Amino acid sequence: NRTVSHLRLSAASPSSTSSSAKKNALHPLHQAQWLSFVTAAFLLIVCVGPAAPQPCGIPGVPGIPGTHGQHGKDGPKGETGDPGDTDLPNQGQKGAPGLVGLPGRPGLKGDRGLPGLPGSPGLFGEKGKPFHQATKQFSFFSNKLASSQTVELGTALGFGEEFLPDLDQRLKGKSLTDGIFTCDTKGVYFFSFHISARNKVCLKLMKNDNVHMTTCDSFNGFLVTSGSALLELEPGDTVSLVPVLFNTLVLTQTSVANIFTGFLIFPTV
């Protein structure tokens, strides 16, 4: 109330204060500050004071929000949390197998391994046959064509006569069957032939049904053609000499001979 009265007195007597205001004139900045303070105090007394029952004025427009302040300091460290639930599985179920990948590159050759343990002894072989030099059958032959034999193209030459018929029986070799040698001892054999013919001759040395070699010769008159070969034979293999193309062998003259010879060089296991 005193403040309101004072303000009323100040407003009612401007003449009395004009002289003192001129003497005590404030700086314009100080005047603005003072005026703001007085206005604020007046509004506070009017709105809040017990002597002012009248309602306050209309609220003003909200002010512009201020800028964000700086981050505060880190707070104190919290307490340790409770342990997790151990009942749940830590690993999921196994998935289905994937597709087979492509083969990788061959690896480097490894070091040589240690020798293995000796194997078990093998089974005993069959008992061998007794050997006696006097009864041994030598695997060889040397036969000639007889003058009475006939020659057909594509058919094995007969060679029905032994070249050494008076040889001791213990040293005689194998007999030919229709001019065909049949092997009974596995090994490497040597075969040779000497054939007399007129003008042209062509022969095939056959191993079983396969042609091992072919020999052809020609001459204006009588001729002798020869040939030889090494063959590795198995028991049951056959060897023969077969004429082809020309049937010009000389058989009737006593001064010529057609000879087919073969013998075992060494047996093989």
C-alpha positions in Angstrom: 0.0 0.0 0.0 2.9 2.3 0.8 4.3 1.6 -2.6 1.0 2.4 -4.4 0.6 5.6 -2.4 4.1 6.6 -3.2 3.5 6.0 -6.9 0.3 8.0 -6.8 2.0 10.9 -5.1 4.8 10.8 -7.6 2.3 10.8 -10.4 0.2 13.6 -8.9 2.9 16.2 -8.3 5.1 16.3 -11.4 6.0 19.9 -11.0 7.5 19.4 -7.6 9.8 16.7 -8.8 10.8 18.1 -12.1 13.5 20.2 -10.6 15.0 17.4 -8.6 14.7 15.1 -11.7 16.7 17.4 -13.7 19.4 17.5 -11.0 19.4 13.8 -10.4 18.9 12.7 -14.1 19.9 9.1 -14.6 21.7 7.6 -17.5 19.2 6.3 -20.2 20.4 2.7 -19.6 19.8 3.1 -15.9 16.4 4.6 -16.5 15.3 1.6 -18.6 16.5 -0.8 -15.9 14.7 1.2 -13.2 11.5 1.3 -15.2 11.6 -2.4 -15.8 12.1 -3.1 -12.1 9.2 -0.7 -11.0 6.9 -2.3 -13.6 7.7 -5.8 -12.4 7.1 -4.9 -8.8 3.8 -3.3 -9.5 2.6 -6.3 -11.4 3.7 -8.6 -8.6 1.8 -6.5 -6.0 -1.3 -6.4 -8.1 -1.4 -10.1 -8.9 -0.1 -11.7 -5.7 -0.6 -9.2 -2.9 -3.4 -9.8 -0.3 -4.9 -6.3 -1.0 -5.5 -7.1 -4.6 -8.5 -9.4 -4.9 -9.0 -8.7 -8.6 -7.9 -11.5 -11.0 -4.5 -11.5 -12.8 -4.2 -10.5 -16.4 -4.1 -12.7 -19.5 -1.1 -15.0 -19.5 1.6 -14.0 -21.9 2.9 -15.9 -25.0 5.3 -18.7 -24.0 8.9 -17.8 -24.5 11.3 -19.3 -27.0 12.9 -22.5 -25.7 16.4 -22.1 -24.7 19.4 -24.0 -26.1 20.5 -27.4 -24.9 23.0 -27.3 -22.1 26.3 -29.1 -22.0 26.5 -32.8 -21.2 26.7 -33.6 -17.6 29.4 -35.7 -16.0 29.3 -39.5 -16.0 27.3 -41.0 -13.2 28.6 -43.5 -10.7 29.2 -47.1 -11.8 26.0 -49.2 -11.3 25.8 -52.5 -9.5 26.6 -55.8 -11.1 23.6 -57.4 -12.9 22.0 -60.7 -12.1 23.5 -63.7 -13.9 21.7 -64.9 -17.0 19.4 -67.9 -17.3 21.5 -71.0 -17.7 18.6 -73.3 -18.5 18.5 -72.2 -22.2 20.8 -74.0 -24.6 23.9 -72.1 -25.7 24.0 -73.9 -29.1 21.2 -74.5 -31.6 20.4 -77.8 -33.1 22.7 -79.4 -35.7 21.6 -78.5 -39.3 21.3 -80.8 -42.2 24.5 -81.7 -44.0 25.4 -79.6 -47.0 26.1 -80.7 -50.5 29.4 -82.4 -51.4 31.9 -79.9 -52.6 34.1 -80.1 -55.6 37.3 -82.2 -55.2 40.3 -80.1 -54.3 43.6 -80.0 -56.0 45.9 -82.9 -55.6 48.2 -82.4 -52.6 51.9 -82.6 -52.6 53.6 -85.9 -52.6 54.2 -87.0 -49.0 57.3 -88.4 -47.5 58.0 -92.1 -48.0 56.5 -94.2 -45.2 58.2 -96.7 -43.1 58.6 -100.3 -44.4 55.6 -102.4 -43.6 55.7 -105.6 -41.6 56.6 -108.8 -43.4 53.6 -110.6 -44.8 52.4 -114.1 -43.9 54.1 -117.0 -45.7 52.3 -118.1 -48.8 50.8 -121.5 -49.5 53.0 -124.4 -50.5 53.1 -125.0 -54.3 52.4 -128.3 -56.0 55.0 -131.0 -55.8 57.2 -131.1 -58.9 57.6 -134.1 -61.1 60.7 -136.2 -60.9 63.3 -135.3 -63.5 65.5 -137.7 -65.4 67.7 -136.7 -68.3 67.1 -139.8 -70.2 63.3 -139.4 -70.2 63.2 -135.6 -70.7 61.2 -134.4 -73.7 63.1 -131.6 -75.4 61.0 -128.7 -76.7 62.3 -128.4 -80.2 61.6 -129.6 -83.8 63.1 -129.5 -87.2 60.9 -130.9 -90.0 60.7 -130.7 -93.8 58.1 -131.0 -96.5 57.7 -134.3 -98.2 57.7 -134.4 -102.0 54.4 -136.1 -102.0 52.7 -133.4 -100.0 50.3 -131.0 -101.5 50.2 -127.2 -100.9 47.0 -125.2 -100.5 46.9 -121.4 -100.1 45.7 -120.3 -96.7 46.4 -123.7 -95.1 49.4 -124.5 -92.9 52.3 -126.3 -94.6 52.4 -130.0 -93.5 56.2 -130.5 -92.7 55.5 -134.2 -92.1 59.1 -135.5 -92.2 61.7 -135.1 -89.5 64.9 -133.5 -90.7 67.0 -135.9 -88.5 65.0 -139.1 -88.4 67.9 -141.3 -87.1 68.4 -139.1 -84.0 68.6 -140.9 -80.7 65.1 -141.3 -79.3 66.1 -139.6 -76.0 67.1 -136.5 -78.0 64.1 -136.3 -80.3 61.9 -133.2 -80.0 58.2 -132.6 -80.4 56.1 -133.9 -83.2 54.1 -131.5 -85.4 50.4 -132.0 -86.0 49.6 -131.3 -89.7 52.6 -128.9 -89.6 51.4 -127.0 -86.5 53.6 -126.7 -83.4 51.8 -126.7 -80.1 53.6 -125.2 -77.0 53.6 -127.2 -73.8 56.3 -125.2 -72.0 55.9 -121.5 -71.3 58.9 -119.6 -72.5 60.7 -117.7 -75.4 61.1 -119.7 -78.6 63.0 -119.2 -81.8 61.5 -120.2 -85.2 63.1 -120.2 -88.7 62.1 -121.5 -92.2 63.8 -122.0 -95.6 61.4 -122.3 -98.6 62.3 -123.1 -102.2 60.0 -121.7 -104.9 59.8 -120.7 -108.5 59.5 -117.0 -109.5 57.3 -115.8 -106.5 56.5 -116.8 -103.0 54.6 -115.2 -100.1 54.4 -116.7 -96.6 52.8 -115.8 -93.2 54.1 -117.0 -89.8 51.1 -117.4 -87.6 50.8 -117.4 -83.8 47.5 -118.9 -83.1 45.1 -117.1 -85.5 47.2 -113.9 -85.6 49.8 -113.0 -88.3 53.1 -112.4 -86.6 55.1 -111.7 -89.8 54.8 -111.9 -93.6 57.6 -112.6 -96.0 57.3 -112.1 -99.8 60.1 -112.7 -102.4 60.3 -112.8 -106.2 62.9 -113.8 -108.8 63.0 -114.7 -112.4 63.8 -118.4 -111.8 64.3 -120.5 -108.7 64.6 -118.8 -105.3 65.0 -119.6 -101.7 63.4 -117.3 -99.1 64.1 -117.5 -95.4 62.8 -115.9 -92.2 63.0 -116.2 -88.5 61.3 -114.8 -85.4 61.3 -114.9 -81.6 58.0 -115.6 -79.9 56.9 -115.7 -76.3 54.5 -118.6 -75.9 52.1 -119.8 -73.3 51.1 -123.5 -73.0 48.5 -124.2 -75.7 49.7 -121.6 -78.2 50.3 -122.7 -81.8 52.8 -121.7 -84.5 52.5 -122.5 -88.2 53.7 -121.4 -91.6 51.0 -120.6 -94.2 51.5 -119.8 -98.0 49.4 -116.9 -99.5 48.9 -115.4 -102.9 51.2 -117.7 -104.9 51.4 -121.5 -104.9 54.9 -121.9 -106.5 56.8 -124.1 -103.9 59.2 -126.6 -105.4 58.6 -130.1 -103.9 59.7 -132.6 -106.5 63.4 -131.9 -106.9 65.7 -133.8 -104.6 68.3 -131.0 -104.5 66.0 -128.7 -102.6 64.4 -128.8 -99.2 61.7 -126.9 -97.4 62.5 -126.8 -93.7 60.6 -125.4 -90.6 62.6 -125.3 -87.3 61.8 -124.2 -83.8 63.2 -124.6 -80.3 62.8 -123.2 -76.7 65.5 -120.6 -75.8 64.6 -120.4 -72.1 61.5 -121.1 -70.1 59.6 -118.3 -68.2 57.8 -118.3 -64.9 
